[in-house]
Amino acid sequence: MQPDSYAEKIAQALKAAKTLYRVGRIDDARRACALILQLEPWHPEATQRLALIARQQGRMDEAVGLLSELISRHPNNIAAIRTLSAIWREAGQPERSEALLDGVMPALPEDAALLADKAQCRIDRQDVAGAIPLLQRAVALAPDYADAHTLLGVALRRNGDKAAATIAFGAALALNPQDANALNGLGNDCLEKERFAEAVAYYRRAIAARPKFLKAHKNLAYTLNLDNDIDGARAAFARLFELAPDFHEGHMDYGLFLLSLGDYVEGWREYEHRWSFQGFSERDWGGGLPRWDGTSLAGRRLLLWGEQGIGDHILYGTMLPDALRRAGGDVTLAVEA
């Protein structure tokens, strides 16, 4: 029997859109949402679903536009606010994300999800200490909120309280055994304690729960190498680069892996990816200047700088006589005091 009212048609189309989205038929879900908006322009759930589809397909401007207009029409639509906040975080604008959340939090001071979102903004801004009280408040308000426990574990670990982080990750897994971030966190804990087999098991579980979890793939490869499973490590790196060819952090670790095997040509080439990895703590003193190719300077000046620790300075200092001889010109050397 055909529905005889707009409300029934909208409910039917919305149910179809949710199902289609869940099973991966994204374009069909988008068409179902478009049908709803023909019947009721700016229908909140349909508009947000369209924004989620646009976000998933990389059309961020479209997603932001839909959500911004929806929020202007429905200022208390928390789901839309949280989604737009997440988009701003993904775009590297955590301050803007947090400001959006701050606009609604006074009316909902005990909303654990909003507290966790605000804490994620603080973490993204490198204010880990500021995130921890928010997350502790969130898990106190909602003890069954697994994601808040996981994020608390991440924050505690980054803040140096690794024992408390392990407890938080364990609490998350008790609530959700498929929590990939908590599994990865416990893998990191085992890795640091050199319990490599346990770490590998946690990373494999994290990848099973989230097959495109790049950091878990990288951590698995790194740990297999430390556990002397060279073939396994090589295969894990290969799988990582199938998923993300430009994952610079992974290429940096792969470079170290190759260098440990004596493959210096490819190893050094891969290790150059460190300069494109935002988490790499060393400064590129070259400032984008061309790298020296080993030929004579021909009147130009060469800058050599020490990278990483004093031990590396001493080790690579043995190369200085060769470098000075080959340069045949003025050389500036920058090292630790």
C-alpha positions as CSV (number, residue, x, y, z in Angstrom):
1,M,0.0,0.0,0.0
2,Q,1.4,3.4,-1.0
3,P,1.8,6.0,1.8
4,D,-0.8,8.7,1.6
5,S,1.0,11.5,3.5
6,Y,4.2,13.5,3.3
7,A,5.1,12.4,6.8
8,E,4.9,8.7,5.8
9,K,6.8,9.3,2.6
10,I,9.6,11.1,4.5
11,A,9.8,8.5,7.2
12,Q,10.0,5.7,4.6
13,A,12.7,7.6,2.6
14,L,14.7,8.4,5.7
15,K,14.7,4.7,6.8
16,A,15.8,3.8,3.3
17,A,18.6,6.4,3.3
18,K,20.0,5.1,6.6
19,T,19.9,1.5,5.4
20,L,21.6,2.4,2.1
21,Y,24.3,4.4,3.8
22,R,25.0,1.6,6.3
23,V,25.5,-1.0,3.5
24,G,27.7,1.3,1.4
25,R,25.3,2.3,-1.3
26,I,26.2,5.9,-0.9
27,D,24.8,7.4,-4.1
28,D,21.5,5.7,-3.5
29,A,21.4,7.1,0.0
30,R,22.1,10.5,-1.4
31,R,19.2,10.2,-3.8
32,A,16.9,9.2,-1.0
33,C,17.9,12.2,1.0
34,A,17.4,14.5,-2.0
35,L,13.8,13.1,-2.3
36,I,13.1,14.0,1.3
37,L,14.3,17.5,0.8
38,Q,12.0,17.9,-2.1
39,L,9.1,17.1,0.2
40,E,10.5,19.1,3.2
41,P,13.4,21.5,2.5
42,W,16.1,21.5,5.2
43,H,14.7,18.4,6.9
44,P,17.3,18.1,9.7
45,E,18.1,14.4,9.5
46,A,18.1,14.3,5.7
47,T,20.3,17.4,5.5
48,Q,22.8,16.0,8.0
49,R,22.9,12.7,6.1
50,L,23.7,14.6,2.9
51,A,26.5,16.5,4.7
52,L,27.9,13.2,6.0
53,I,27.9,11.8,2.4
54,A,29.6,14.9,1.1
55,R,32.2,14.7,3.9
56,Q,32.9,11.0,3.1
57,Q,33.3,11.8,-0.6
58,G,35.7,14.7,0.1
59,R,33.4,17.5,-0.8
60,M,34.1,19.4,2.4
61,D,32.9,22.8,1.3
62,E,29.5,21.3,0.4
63,A,29.4,19.5,3.8
64,V,30.2,22.7,5.7
65,G,27.6,24.7,3.7
66,L,24.9,22.2,4.4
67,L,25.6,22.0,8.1
68,S,26.1,25.7,8.6
69,E,22.7,26.5,7.0
70,L,21.1,23.7,9.0
71,I,22.5,25.0,12.3
72,S,21.4,28.6,11.4
73,R,17.8,27.2,11.0
74,H,18.0,24.8,14.0
75,P,20.5,26.3,16.5
76,N,20.0,23.4,19.0
77,N,20.7,20.6,16.5
78,I,23.5,19.0,18.5
79,A,24.2,16.2,16.0
80,A,24.8,18.8,13.2
81,I,27.0,20.9,15.6
82,R,29.1,17.9,16.5
83,T,29.5,16.9,12.9
84,L,30.6,20.4,11.8
85,S,32.9,20.6,14.8
86,A,34.5,17.3,13.6
87,I,35.0,18.7,10.1
88,W,36.7,21.8,11.4
89,R,39.1,19.6,13.5
90,E,39.8,17.5,10.4
91,A,40.6,20.7,8.5
92,G,43.2,21.6,11.1
93,Q,41.1,24.3,12.8
94,P,40.5,23.0,16.3
95,E,40.1,26.6,17.7
96,R,37.1,27.1,15.3
97,S,35.8,23.7,16.3
98,E,36.0,24.4,20.0
99,A,34.3,27.8,19.6
100,L,31.4,26.1,17.9
101,L,31.0,23.7,20.8
102,D,31.3,26.5,23.3
103,G,28.3,28.1,21.8
104,V,26.0,25.2,23.0
105,M,27.8,23.8,26.0
106,P,26.5,26.3,28.6
107,A,23.0,24.9,27.9
108,L,24.2,21.3,28.1
109,P,27.0,21.3,30.7
110,E,26.6,17.6,31.4
111,D,26.6,16.3,27.9
112,A,29.5,13.8,27.9
113,A,29.8,13.7,24.1
114,L,30.2,17.4,23.9
115,L,32.8,17.3,26.7
116,A,34.7,14.6,24.8
117,D,34.6,16.6,21.6
118,K,35.9,19.7,23.3
119,A,38.7,17.6,24.8
120,Q,39.6,16.3,21.3
121,C,40.0,20.0,20.3
122,R,42.3,20.6,23.2
123,I,44.4,17.5,22.2
124,D,44.6,18.8,18.6
125,R,45.8,22.1,20.0
126,Q,48.5,20.3,22.0
127,D,46.8,21.2,25.2
128,V,46.7,17.6,26.5
129,A,46.7,18.7,30.2
130,G,43.6,20.8,29.5
131,A,41.8,17.8,27.8
132,I,42.2,15.4,30.8
133,P,39.7,17.1,33.2
134,L,37.1,17.3,30.5
135,L,37.5,13.6,29.7
136,Q,37.5,12.6,33.4
137,R,34.2,14.6,33.7
138,A,32.8,12.8,30.6
139,V,33.5,9.3,31.9
140,A,32.1,10.2,35.3
141,L,28.9,11.4,33.7
142,A,28.7,8.5,31.3
143,P,30.6,5.5,32.6
144,D,29.4,3.4,29.6
145,Y,30.8,5.9,27.0
146,A,33.6,3.8,25.6
147,D,35.0,6.5,23.3
148,A,35.5,8.9,26.2
149,H,37.5,6.2,28.0
150,T,39.7,5.7,24.9
151,L,40.3,9.4,24.4
152,L,41.1,9.7,28.1
153,G,43.7,7.0,27.6
154,V,45.2,8.8,24.6
155,A,45.4,12.1,26.6
156,L,46.9,10.4,29.7
157,R,49.5,8.6,27.7
158,R,50.6,11.7,25.9
159,N,50.8,13.5,29.2
160,G,53.1,10.8,30.6
161,D,50.8,8.9,32.9
162,K,51.0,5.6,31.0
163,A,49.8,3.4,33.9
164,A,46.5,5.4,34.1
165,A,46.3,5.3,30.3
166,T,46.4,1.5,30.3
167,I,43.6,1.4,32.8
168,A,41.5,3.8,30.6
169,F,42.1,1.7,27.5
170,G,41.1,-1.4,29.4
171,A,37.9,0.2,30.5
172,A,37.1,1.1,26.9
173,L,37.7,-2.5,25.7
174,A,35.5,-3.8,28.5
175,L,32.7,-1.7,27.0
176,N,33.7,-2.3,23.3
177,P,36.1,-5.1,22.5
178,Q,36.4,-3.8,18.9
179,D,37.6,-0.3,19.9
180,A,40.5,0.1,17.5
181,N,42.1,3.1,19.2
182,A,42.1,1.3,22.6
183,L,43.6,-1.8,21.1
184,N,46.3,0.3,19.4
185,G,47.0,2.1,22.7
186,L,47.4,-1.2,24.6
187,G,49.7,-2.4,21.7
188,N,51.8,0.7,22.3
189,D,52.0,-0.1,26.0
190,C,53.2,-3.7,25.3
191,L,55.7,-2.4,22.6
192,E,57.4,-0.1,25.1
193,K,57.6,-3.0,27.6
194,E,59.2,-5.1,24.8
195,R,56.3,-7.6,24.9
196,F,56.4,-7.8,21.2
197,A,54.1,-10.8,20.7
198,E,51.4,-9.2,22.8
199,A,51.8,-5.9,20.9
200,V,51.5,-7.6,17.6
201,A,48.3,-9.3,18.7
202,Y,46.8,-6.0,19.8
203,Y,47.7,-4.3,16.5
204,R,46.2,-7.2,14.5
205,R,43.0,-6.9,16.5
206,A,42.9,-3.1,15.9
207,I,43.4,-3.6,12.1
208,A,40.7,-6.3,12.1
209,A,38.3,-3.8,13.8
210,R,39.4,-1.0,11.4
211,P,41.1,-2.3,8.3
212,K,42.3,1.2,7.2
213,F,43.8,2.1,10.5
214,L,47.1,3.4,9.2
215,K,48.9,3.9,12.5
216,A,48.1,0.4,13.6
217,H,49.5,-0.9,10.3
218,K,52.7,1.1,10.8
219,N,53.0,0.0,14.4
220,L,52.5,-3.6,13.4
221,A,55.3,-3.4,10.8
222,Y,57.6,-1.6,13.3
223,T,57.0,-4.2,16.0
224,L,57.4,-7.2,13.7
225,N,60.8,-5.8,12.7
226,L,61.8,-5.5,16.4
227,D,60.6,-9.1,16.9
228,N,63.0,-10.2,14.1
229,D,60.1,-11.1,11.7
230,I,61.7,-9.4,8.7
231,D,59.4,-10.9,6.1
232,G,56.3,-10.1,8.2
233,A,57.5,-6.5,8.7
234,R,58.1,-6.1,5.0
235,A,54.7,-7.4,4.1
236,A,53.1,-5.1,6.7
237,F,54.8,-2.1,5.3
238,A,53.7,-3.1,1.8
239,R,50.1,-3.4,2.9
240,L,50.4,0.1,4.6
241,F,51.5,1.7,1.4
242,E,48.8,0.0,-0.6
243,L,46.3,1.7,1.6
244,A,48.2,5.1,1.8
245,P,51.1,5.6,-0.7
246,D,51.8,9.0,0.8
247,F,51.7,8.2,4.5
248,H,55.0,10.0,5.4
249,E,55.2,8.7,8.9
250,G,55.1,5.1,7.6
251,H,57.7,5.9,5.0
252,M,60.0,7.3,7.6
253,D,59.8,4.1,9.7
254,Y,60.2,2.0,6.5
255,G,63.4,4.0,5.8
256,L,64.7,3.0,9.3
257,F,63.7,-0.6,8.6
258,L,65.7,-0.6,5.3
259,L,68.7,1.0,6.9
260,S,68.7,-1.6,9.6
261,L,68.9,-4.2,6.8
262,G,71.8,-2.4,5.1
263,D,69.8,-1.1,2.2
264,Y,71.3,2.4,2.4
265,V,70.3,3.7,-1.0
266,E,66.5,3.0,-0.7
267,G,66.6,3.4,3.1
268,W,67.9,7.0,3.0
269,R,65.5,7.8,0.2
270,E,62.6,6.6,2.3
271,Y,63.9,8.3,5.4
272,E,63.7,11.7,3.6
273,H,59.9,11.5,4.2
274,R,60.5,12.6,7.8
275,W,60.6,16.2,6.6
276,S,57.0,15.9,5.3
277,F,55.8,14.2,8.6
278,Q,54.3,16.9,10.9
279,G,55.0,14.9,14.0
280,F,58.8,14.8,13.3
281,S,60.4,16.9,16.0
282,E,63.6,17.9,14.3
283,R,63.9,21.2,12.4
284,D,64.8,21.3,8.7
285,W,67.5,24.1,8.9
286,G,67.7,24.1,5.1
287,G,64.4,26.0,5.0
288,G,63.5,24.6,1.6
289,L,66.9,25.3,0.0
290,P,68.2,22.7,-2.5
291,R,69.9,19.7,-1.1
292,W,73.6,19.2,-1.8
293,D,74.3,16.5,-4.4
294,G,77.9,16.0,-3.5
295,T,79.4,18.1,-6.3
296,S,81.7,21.1,-6.0
297,L,80.1,24.2,-4.5
298,A,81.4,26.4,-7.3
299,G,81.4,29.5,-5.1
300,R,78.3,28.6,-3.1
301,R,78.1,28.0,0.6
302,L,77.1,24.7,2.1
303,L,75.2,24.3,5.4
304,L,75.6,21.1,7.4
305,W,73.6,20.7,10.6
306,G,73.4,18.1,13.3
307,E,70.2,16.2,13.4
308,Q,68.7,14.4,16.5
309,G,71.0,13.6,19.4
310,I,74.6,14.2,20.4
311,G,75.4,10.6,19.6
312,D,74.4,11.1,16.0
313,H,76.5,14.3,15.9
314,I,79.6,12.2,16.9
315,L,78.8,9.3,14.5
316,Y,78.2,11.4,11.4
317,G,81.0,13.8,12.4
318,T,83.3,11.1,11.0
319,M,82.0,12.0,7.5
320,L,83.0,15.7,7.8
321,P,86.5,15.4,6.3
322,D,85.1,13.7,3.2
323,A,82.3,16.3,3.0
324,L,84.7,19.2,3.3
325,R,87.1,17.8,0.7
326,R,84.3,17.1,-1.8
327,A,82.6,20.5,-1.2
328,G,85.6,22.5,-2.2
329,G,84.2,25.7,-0.8
330,D,82.9,27.5,2.3
331,V,81.0,25.2,4.8
332,T,78.9,26.3,7.8
333,L,78.4,23.7,10.5
334,A,75.5,23.8,13.0
335,V,75.7,21.4,16.0
336,E,74.7,21.1,19.6
337,A,76.5,23.6,21.9
